[in-house]
Amino acid sequence: MANGDETRQHGVEFGDFGDRMESFDYPIDHDTLVAEHGDAELGLPDGSATLEEVLAPLQEEGQTYQDAEELETMILNTVGDEAVGREGYSDRGTSTEPDSDDEQSL
């Protein structure tokens, strides 16, 4: 990950942790990750949380991250609604009805 806008992914600001996570010695187990990097701050739209707080639901026995991409995916999946901007927001317009001029195919 690069600095700047690219450190924000799907509502999560990875900051310096994004660069560091690329250089971890993978695979890395959950306990080692949290012990060594659990205090890393991740920015969320409504504040911030530590990596340990974000990954707390994943404290399964033997959880291992195979690479930076898997770790990033787990972080994004775990923050869930916290990282979403406005719930129910769509930039696709207000109507869900098809245009009346459109022909329907059978």
LUMPA-579292 format. One record per atom (N, C-alpha, C): residue number from 1; residue in one letter; atom name; y, x, z. Coordinates in steps of 0.1 Angstrom, whole numbers. Each point is the difference from the previous one (the first is absolute). Layout:
REM residues N
+-----+------+------+-------+-------+-------+
: pos : code : site :     y :     x :     z :
+-----+------+------+-------+-------+-------+
: NUM :    a :   CA :     Y :     X :     Z :
...
+-----+------+------+-------+-------+-------+
REM end
This chain:
REM residues 106
+-----+------+------+-------+-------+-------+
: pos : code : site :     y :     x :     z :
+-----+------+------+-------+-------+-------+
:   1 :    m :    N :   -12 :     8 :     0 :
:   1 :    m :   CA :    12 :    -8 :     0 :
:   1 :    m :    C :    12 :     9 :     0 :
:   2 :    a :    N :    11 :    -5 :    -6 :
:   2 :    a :   CA :    12 :     7 :    -1 :
:   2 :    a :    C :    10 :    -6 :    10 :
:   3 :    n :    N :    11 :     7 :     3 :
:   3 :    n :   CA :    10 :    -6 :     8 :
:   3 :    n :    C :     8 :   -10 :    -7 :
:   4 :    g :    N :     9 :    -7 :     7 :
:   4 :    g :   CA :     9 :   -10 :    -7 :
:   4 :    g :    C :    -7 :   -13 :     0 :
:   5 :    d :    N :     3 :    -8 :   -11 :
:   5 :    d :   CA :    -5 :   -13 :    -1 :
:   5 :    d :    C :   -15 :    -1 :    -1 :
:   6 :    e :    N :    -6 :    11 :    -5 :
:   6 :    e :   CA :   -15 :     1 :    -1 :
:   6 :    e :    C :    -7 :     0 :    13 :
:   7 :    t :    N :     7 :     3 :    11 :
:   7 :    t :   CA :    -7 :     0 :    13 :
:   7 :    t :    C :    -2 :   -15 :     5 :
:   8 :    r :    N :     6 :   -10 :    -6 :
:   8 :    r :   CA :    -2 :   -14 :     4 :
:   8 :    r :    C :   -10 :    -6 :   -10 :
:   9 :    q :    N :   -10 :    -5 :     6 :
:   9 :    q :   CA :   -11 :    -6 :    -8 :
:   9 :    q :    C :    -3 :   -14 :     6 :
:  10 :    h :    N :     2 :   -11 :    -7 :
:  10 :    h :   CA :    -3 :   -13 :     4 :
:  10 :    h :    C :     6 :    -3 :    13 :
:  11 :    g :    N :    13 :     4 :     3 :
:  11 :    g :   CA :     6 :    -4 :    12 :
:  11 :    g :    C :    -2 :    10 :    11 :
:  12 :    v :    N :    -7 :    11 :    -2 :
:  12 :    v :   CA :    -3 :    10 :    11 :
:  12 :    v :    C :     7 :    13 :    -5 :
:  13 :    e :    N :     9 :     5 :     9 :
:  13 :    e :   CA :     7 :    13 :    -2 :
:  13 :    e :    C :    -9 :    11 :     6 :
:  14 :    f :    N :    -7 :     8 :    -8 :
:  14 :    f :   CA :    -8 :    10 :     5 :
:  14 :    f :    C :     7 :    13 :     4 :
:  15 :    g :    N :    12 :     2 :    -6 :
:  15 :    g :   CA :     8 :    12 :     4 :
:  15 :    g :    C :    -7 :    13 :    -1 :
:  16 :    d :    N :     2 :     8 :    10 :
:  16 :    d :   CA :    -7 :    14 :     1 :
:  16 :    d :    C :   -15 :    -2 :     1 :
:  17 :    f :    N :    -4 :   -10 :     6 :
:  17 :    f :   CA :   -15 :    -2 :     2 :
:  17 :    f :    C :    -7 :    -1 :   -13 :
:  18 :    g :    N :     7 :    -6 :   -10 :
:  18 :    g :   CA :    -6 :    -2 :   -14 :
:  18 :    g :    C :    -3 :    14 :    -6 :
:  19 :    d :    N :     9 :     9 :     2 :
:  19 :    d :   CA :    -2 :    14 :    -5 :
:  19 :    d :    C :   -11 :     7 :     7 :
:  20 :    r :    N :     0 :    -2 :    14 :
:  20 :    r :   CA :   -10 :     7 :     8 :
:  20 :    r :    C :   -14 :    -6 :    -3 :
:  21 :    m :    N :    -1 :   -12 :    -2 :
:  21 :    m :   CA :   -13 :    -7 :    -1 :
:  21 :    m :    C :    -7 :     6 :   -13 :
:  22 :    e :    N :     7 :     4 :   -10 :
:  22 :    e :   CA :    -6 :     6 :   -12 :
:  22 :    e :    C :    -7 :    13 :     3 :
:  23 :    s :    N :     4 :     7 :    11 :
:  23 :    s :   CA :    -5 :    13 :     2 :
:  23 :    s :    C :   -11 :     0 :    11 :
:  24 :    f :    N :    -4 :   -11 :     6 :
:  24 :    f :   CA :   -10 :    -1 :    10 :
:  24 :    f :    C :   -13 :     6 :    -6 :
:  25 :    d :    N :    -9 :     4 :     9 :
:  25 :    d :   CA :   -13 :     5 :    -3 :
:  25 :    d :    C :   -10 :   -12 :     0 :
:  26 :    y :    N :    -2 :    -6 :   -12 :
:  26 :    y :   CA :    -8 :   -12 :    -1 :
:  26 :    y :    C :   -14 :     4 :    -2 :
:  27 :    p :    N :   -10 :    -8 :     4 :
:  27 :    p :   CA :     2 :   -13 :     7 :
:  27 :    p :    C :     5 :     3 :    14 :
:  28 :    i :    N :     8 :   -10 :     6 :
:  28 :    i :   CA :     5 :     1 :    13 :
:  28 :    i :    C :    -4 :   -12 :     8 :
:  29 :    d :    N :    -5 :     1 :    12 :
:  29 :    d :   CA :    -4 :   -11 :     7 :
:  29 :    d :    C :    12 :    -6 :     8 :
:  30 :    h :    N :    -2 :   -13 :     3 :
:  30 :    h :   CA :    11 :    -7 :     6 :
:  30 :    h :    C :     5 :     6 :    13 :
:  31 :    d :    N :    -9 :     4 :     9 :
:  31 :    d :   CA :     4 :     6 :    13 :
:  31 :    d :    C :     9 :    13 :    -2 :
:  32 :    t :    N :    -5 :     9 :   -10 :
:  32 :    t :   CA :     8 :    12 :    -2 :
:  32 :    t :    C :    13 :    -3 :    -6 :
:  33 :    l :    N :     1 :   -10 :   -10 :
:  33 :    l :   CA :    12 :    -3 :    -6 :
:  33 :    l :    C :    10 :    -5 :    11 :
:  34 :    v :    N :    -4 :    -9 :     8 :
:  34 :    v :   CA :     9 :    -6 :    11 :
:  34 :    v :    C :     4 :    11 :    10 :
:  35 :    a :    N :   -10 :     9 :     4 :
:  35 :    a :   CA :     4 :    10 :     9 :
:  35 :    a :    C :    10 :    10 :    -5 :
:  36 :    e :    N :    -1 :     3 :   -13 :
:  36 :    e :   CA :     9 :    10 :    -6 :
:  36 :    e :    C :    13 :    -6 :    -6 :
:  37 :    h :    N :    -1 :   -12 :    -5 :
:  37 :    h :   CA :    12 :    -6 :    -7 :
:  37 :    h :    C :     3 :   -14 :     5 :
:  38 :    g :    N :    -5 :    -5 :    10 :
:  38 :    g :   CA :     2 :   -14 :     5 :
:  38 :    g :    C :    14 :    -3 :     3 :
:  39 :    d :    N :     8 :    10 :     3 :
:  39 :    d :   CA :    14 :    -2 :     4 :
:  39 :    d :    C :    10 :     0 :   -12 :
:  40 :    a :    N :    -6 :     1 :   -12 :
:  40 :    a :   CA :     8 :     0 :   -13 :
:  40 :    a :    C :     6 :   -14 :    -1 :
:  41 :    e :    N :    13 :    -1 :    -3 :
:  41 :    e :   CA :     7 :   -12 :    -1 :
:  41 :    e :    C :    -1 :    -5 :   -15 :
:  42 :    l :    N :    -3 :   -13 :    -1 :
:  42 :    l :   CA :    -1 :    -7 :   -13 :
:  42 :    l :    C :    11 :   -11 :     1 :
:  43 :    g :    N :     9 :     0 :   -10 :
:  43 :    g :   CA :    10 :   -10 :    -1 :
:  43 :    g :    C :    -5 :   -13 :    -5 :
:  44 :    l :    N :     4 :   -11 :     6 :
:  44 :    l :   CA :    -3 :   -13 :    -4 :
:  44 :    l :    C :    13 :    -8 :    -2 :
:  45 :    p :    N :     0 :   -10 :    -8 :
:  45 :    p :   CA :    12 :    -8 :    -2 :
:  45 :    p :    C :     8 :    -4 :    12 :
:  46 :    d :    N :    -8 :    -3 :    11 :
:  46 :    d :   CA :     6 :    -5 :    12 :
:  46 :    d :    C :     0 :    11 :    11 :
:  47 :    g :    N :    -1 :    13 :    -3 :
:  47 :    g :   CA :     0 :    10 :    10 :
:  47 :    g :    C :    -9 :    11 :    -4 :
:  48 :    s :    N :    -8 :     5 :    10 :
:  48 :    s :   CA :    -9 :    11 :    -3 :
:  48 :    s :    C :   -12 :    -2 :    10 :
:  49 :    a :    N :   -11 :     8 :    -4 :
:  49 :    a :   CA :   -12 :     0 :     9 :
:  49 :    a :    C :    -6 :    14 :    -2 :
:  50 :    t :    N :    -7 :     4 :    10 :
:  50 :    t :   CA :    -7 :    13 :    -1 :
:  50 :    t :    C :   -13 :    -3 :    -8 :
:  51 :    l :    N :    -5 :    11 :    -6 :
:  51 :    l :   CA :   -13 :    -1 :    -7 :
:  51 :    l :    C :   -11 :    -5 :     9 :
:  52 :    e :    N :     0 :     4 :    13 :
:  52 :    e :   CA :   -10 :    -4 :     9 :
:  52 :    e :    C :     1 :   -16 :     2 :
:  53 :    e :    N :    12 :    -5 :     1 :
:  53 :    e :   CA :     2 :   -14 :     1 :
:  53 :    e :    C :    -5 :    -8 :   -12 :
:  54 :    v :    N :     3 :     5 :   -12 :
:  54 :    v :   CA :    -4 :    -6 :   -12 :
:  54 :    v :    C :   -15 :     0 :    -2 :
:  55 :    l :    N :    -6 :    11 :     3 :
:  55 :    l :   CA :   -15 :     1 :    -2 :
:  55 :    l :    C :    -8 :    -5 :    12 :
:  56 :    a :    N :     6 :    -5 :    10 :
:  56 :    a :   CA :    -7 :    -4 :    12 :
:  56 :    a :    C :   -11 :   -10 :    -3 :
:  57 :    p :    N :     1 :    -9 :    -9 :
:  57 :    p :   CA :   -11 :   -10 :    -3 :
:  57 :    p :    C :   -12 :     7 :    -6 :
:  58 :    l :    N :     1 :    13 :    -5 :
:  58 :    l :   CA :   -11 :     7 :    -6 :
:  58 :    l :    C :    -7 :     9 :     9 :
:  59 :    q :    N :     0 :    -2 :    12 :
:  59 :    q :   CA :    -6 :     9 :    10 :
:  59 :    q :    C :   -15 :    -1 :     0 :
:  60 :    e :    N :    -6 :    -4 :   -11 :
:  60 :    e :   CA :   -15 :    -1 :    -1 :
:  60 :    e :    C :    -6 :    14 :     3 :
:  61 :    e :    N :   -12 :     0 :     5 :
:  61 :    e :   CA :    -7 :    12 :     2 :
:  61 :    e :    C :    -3 :     7 :   -14 :
:  62 :    g :    N :     4 :    12 :    -2 :
:  62 :    g :   CA :    -4 :     7 :   -12 :
:  62 :    g :    C :     9 :    -2 :   -12 :
:  63 :    q :    N :    12 :    -7 :     2 :
:  63 :    q :   CA :     9 :    -2 :   -11 :
:  63 :    q :    C :     4 :    13 :    -6 :
:  64 :    t :    N :    -2 :     3 :   -13 :
:  64 :    t :   CA :     4 :    12 :    -6 :
:  64 :    t :    C :     8 :    -3 :   -13 :
:  65 :    y :    N :    10 :     8 :    -3 :
:  65 :    y :   CA :     8 :    -2 :   -12 :
:  65 :    y :    C :    -4 :    11 :    -9 :
:  66 :    q :    N :    -4 :    -3 :   -12 :
:  66 :    q :   CA :    -5 :    10 :   -10 :
:  66 :    q :    C :    11 :     8 :    -7 :
:  67 :    d :    N :    12 :    -6 :    -2 :
:  67 :    d :   CA :    11 :     7 :    -6 :
:  67 :    d :    C :    13 :    -7 :     3 :
:  68 :    a :    N :    11 :     6 :    -5 :
:  68 :    a :   CA :    13 :    -6 :     3 :
:  68 :    a :    C :     2 :   -14 :    -5 :
:  69 :    e :    N :    -6 :    -3 :   -11 :
:  69 :    e :   CA :     1 :   -13 :    -7 :
:  69 :    e :    C :    -6 :   -10 :     9 :
:  70 :    e :    N :   -12 :     3 :     5 :
:  70 :    e :   CA :    -7 :   -10 :     9 :
:  70 :    e :    C :     8 :    -2 :    13 :
:  71 :    l :    N :     5 :    11 :     6 :
:  71 :    l :   CA :     8 :    -2 :    12 :
:  71 :    l :    C :    13 :    -8 :    -3 :
:  72 :    e :    N :     6 :     2 :   -11 :
:  72 :    e :   CA :    12 :    -8 :    -3 :
:  72 :    e :    C :    -3 :   -14 :    -2 :
:  73 :    t :    N :   -11 :    -3 :    -7 :
:  73 :    t :   CA :    -5 :   -14 :    -2 :
:  73 :    t :    C :    -3 :    -7 :    13 :
:  74 :    m :    N :    -6 :     7 :    10 :
:  74 :    m :   CA :    -3 :    -5 :    13 :
:  74 :    m :    C :    12 :    -3 :     7 :
:  75 :    i :    N :    10 :     9 :     0 :
:  75 :    i :   CA :    13 :    -3 :     6 :
:  75 :    i :    C :     7 :   -12 :    -5 :
:  76 :    l :    N :     0 :    -1 :   -14 :
:  76 :    l :   CA :     7 :   -12 :    -6 :
:  76 :    l :    C :    -7 :   -13 :     3 :
:  77 :    n :    N :   -14 :     1 :     0 :
:  77 :    n :   CA :    -7 :   -12 :     4 :
:  77 :    n :    C :     1 :    -4 :    14 :
:  78 :    t :    N :     2 :     9 :     9 :
:  78 :    t :   CA :     1 :    -3 :    14 :
:  78 :    t :    C :    13 :    -5 :     4 :
:  79 :    v :    N :    11 :     5 :    -6 :
:  79 :    v :   CA :    13 :    -5 :     4 :
:  79 :    v :    C :     2 :   -15 :    -5 :
:  80 :    g :    N :    -7 :    -4 :   -11 :
:  80 :    g :   CA :     0 :   -14 :    -4 :
:  80 :    g :    C :    14 :    -6 :    -1 :
:  81 :    d :    N :     2 :   -11 :     7 :
:  81 :    d :   CA :    12 :    -8 :    -1 :
:  81 :    d :    C :    12 :     7 :     5 :
:  82 :    e :    N :    -2 :    10 :     9 :
:  82 :    e :   CA :    12 :     7 :     6 :
:  82 :    e :    C :     8 :     7 :   -11 :
:  83 :    a :    N :    -7 :     4 :   -11 :
:  83 :    a :   CA :     7 :     8 :   -10 :
:  83 :    a :    C :     5 :    -9 :   -11 :
:  84 :    v :    N :    -3 :   -13 :     0 :
:  84 :    v :   CA :     5 :    -9 :   -10 :
:  84 :    v :    C :    14 :    -3 :     3 :
:  85 :    g :    N :     8 :     0 :   -10 :
:  85 :    g :   CA :    14 :    -4 :     1 :
:  85 :    g :    C :     2 :   -15 :     5 :
:  86 :    r :    N :     3 :    -8 :    -9 :
:  86 :    r :   CA :     2 :   -14 :     3 :
:  86 :    r :    C :   -13 :    -7 :    -4 :
:  87 :    e :    N :    -6 :    -7 :    10 :
:  87 :    e :   CA :   -13 :    -7 :    -3 :
:  87 :    e :    C :     3 :   -12 :   -10 :
:  88 :    g :    N :    -9 :    -2 :    -9 :
:  88 :    g :   CA :     1 :   -11 :    -9 :
:  88 :    g :    C :    10 :     2 :   -11 :
:  89 :    y :    N :     6 :    12 :    -1 :
:  89 :    y :   CA :    10 :     3 :   -10 :
:  89 :    y :    C :    -6 :     4 :   -13 :
:  90 :    s :    N :     5 :    -6 :   -11 :
:  90 :    s :   CA :    -5 :     4 :   -13 :
:  90 :    s :    C :    12 :     1 :    -9 :
:  91 :    d :    N :     0 :    10 :    -9 :
:  91 :    d :   CA :    11 :     2 :    -9 :
:  91 :    d :    C :    -4 :    -6 :   -14 :
:  92 :    r :    N :   -10 :    -9 :     0 :
:  92 :    r :   CA :    -4 :    -6 :   -12 :
:  92 :    r :    C :     6 :   -14 :    -3 :
:  93 :    g :    N :    10 :    -4 :     8 :
:  93 :    g :   CA :     6 :   -13 :    -2 :
:  93 :    g :    C :    -5 :   -10 :     9 :
:  94 :    t :    N :     5 :   -12 :    -1 :
:  94 :    t :   CA :    -3 :   -10 :    10 :
:  94 :    t :    C :   -11 :   -10 :    -5 :
:  95 :    s :    N :    -1 :    -2 :   -12 :
:  95 :    s :   CA :    -9 :   -10 :    -5 :
:  95 :    s :    C :   -14 :     6 :    -3 :
:  96 :    t :    N :   -10 :    -8 :     5 :
:  96 :    t :   CA :   -14 :     4 :    -3 :
:  96 :    t :    C :    -6 :    -9 :   -11 :
:  97 :    e :    N :     8 :   -10 :    -4 :
:  97 :    e :   CA :    -5 :    -9 :   -11 :
:  97 :    e :    C :     2 :     7 :   -13 :
:  98 :    p :    N :    -9 :    -3 :   -10 :
:  98 :    p :   CA :     1 :     6 :   -13 :
:  98 :    p :    C :    12 :    -7 :    -7 :
:  99 :    d :    N :     6 :     7 :    -9 :
:  99 :    d :   CA :    11 :    -6 :    -8 :
:  99 :    d :    C :    -5 :   -11 :    -8 :
: 100 :    s :    N :     8 :   -11 :    -1 :
: 100 :    s :   CA :    -5 :   -12 :    -8 :
: 100 :    s :    C :    -1 :     3 :   -14 :
: 101 :    d :    N :     7 :    10 :    -6 :
: 101 :    d :   CA :     0 :     3 :   -14 :
: 101 :    d :    C :   -13 :     8 :    -4 :
: 102 :    d :    N :    -7 :     5 :    10 :
: 102 :    d :   CA :   -12 :     8 :    -3 :
: 102 :    d :    C :   -11 :    -9 :    -4 :
: 103 :    e :    N :    -8 :     4 :   -10 :
: 103 :    e :   CA :   -11 :    -8 :    -4 :
: 103 :    e :    C :   -12 :     5 :     9 :
: 104 :    q :    N :    -9 :    -9 :     3 :
: 104 :    q :   CA :   -11 :     3 :     8 :
: 104 :    q :    C :   -12 :     2 :    -9 :
: 105 :    s :    N :    -8 :    11 :     2 :
: 105 :    s :   CA :   -12 :     2 :    -8 :
: 105 :    s :    C :   -12 :    -5 :     8 :
: 106 :    l :    N :    -9 :    -5 :    -8 :
: 106 :    l :   CA :   -12 :    -5 :     6 :
: 106 :    l :    C :   -12 :     9 :    -1 :
+-----+------+------+-------+-------+-------+
REM end
